[in-house]
Amino acid sequence: MRLSVKAPAKINLSLDVLHKRPDGYHEVEMVMTTIDLADRIELVDLPEDKITILSHNRFVPDDGRNLAYQAAQLLKKRFNIKKGVAITIDKVIPVAAGLAGGSSDAAATLKGLNELWGLGLSMDELADLGAEIGSDVSFCVYGGTALASGRGEKIRHLPSPPNCWVILAKPTIGVSTADVYKNLDVKNLKHPDTEAMIKALENESYHGICDHLSNVLESVTLNMYPEVAHIKEQMERFGADSVLMSGSGPTVYGLVQYESRVHRIYNGLRGFCDQVFAVRMLGE
Ligand code: ATP
């Protein structure tokens, strides 16, 4: 049997770091939403006890380091499954970009194998399993829009933003999330107004959302990589309504309400940036 599952990227509408915990993780508060930029995961049942990964992308590991592999392995161990699976990842989401591509692949694998192997797990059970793989996997299991807290695994569902365009630009650098956190001065942060973002979503206020986009990691990455700051400036100059870096970067996105502006911004960015996408919000 074979199954194909979509694995959408997320963007951070806000990202706050509250403090560093004794276990080494940071306590965070993130408002995240899924966008219509997705990998596709194909799962094929194997009679023998093995997991294989194929991706045609040299930045994606094809062994136990791959989060989709880890998802399959976790289900096999937990439910004592003796058969295997061949996982093909059609990679569309830029890698190490702040868009949770790997986490979304893991979430899609959990959901797909739940069906393929007839495990009958609920979304909440899948999200709990996801948290064992990585902090963003629980959110990716549900998709939509949510406040993620704790180390990212505690999910409170929120209304999705009114539909609009999301233009994403990723410079040709990979950013190490660990390095960004290392350079973060947790005691001296200008914290996002997360409550105001939640209110804006509840009020379906596009302008409220634009006014409260905020990410405490942004200034750290912008200082480390001037090209990210340049993309942000250019996206603002070309006329995006509001611009923010997603996750630990380096992807910068702009929200745009009117389609008439999308082409100008997209083409302007394509002039100096290889990876540019214009997509829609996914909603629920
Ligand atoms: P996040 O936003 O959750 O911090 P990210 O978008 O910054 O994630 P990913 O694209 O998930 O980063 O990739 C980070 C690293 O994870 C990559 O450098 C890669 O080595 C590894 N990785 C493991 N599995 C995958 C996968 N399925 N797709 C992409 N990268 C993967």
Boltz pocket constraint, residues with backbone or C-beta under 6 A from the ligand:
constraints:
  - pocket:
      binder: B
      contacts: [[A, 59], [A, 60], [A, 61], [A, 65], [A, 66], [A, 67], [A, 68], [A, 89], [A, 93], [A, 94], [A, 95], [A, 96], [A, 97], [A, 98], [A, 99], [A, 100], [A, 101], [A, 102], [A, 103], [A, 105], [A, 106], [A, 136], [A, 175], [A, 177], [A, 247], [A, 248], [A, 249]]
      max_distance: 6.0
